[in-house]
Amino acid sequence: MQRYTYKVVEVREKLLGGKMSGGKLEKLLNDHAADGWQLKAITATEVKGRVGPGGVEGLLVTFERPVQ
């Protein structure tokens, strides 16, 4: 039976009202793929901002790979 390990990465919009970049997401996916991670799911959510108690729009990107 194959076992997997998982990794969740938070991706936030830029702090000053910038939009989420497709290029930024593509680089994130390719960087993790190069390390053997496969995309499992992308979930739109409110993630904790870097400053203050409020959240910002963002994505939770979930990866999986087989346990070695």
Beta strands, then each sheet from edge to edge (+ up, - down):
strand 1: 4-12
strand 2: 38-48
strand 3: 55-66
sheet 1: 1+ 3- 2+
end
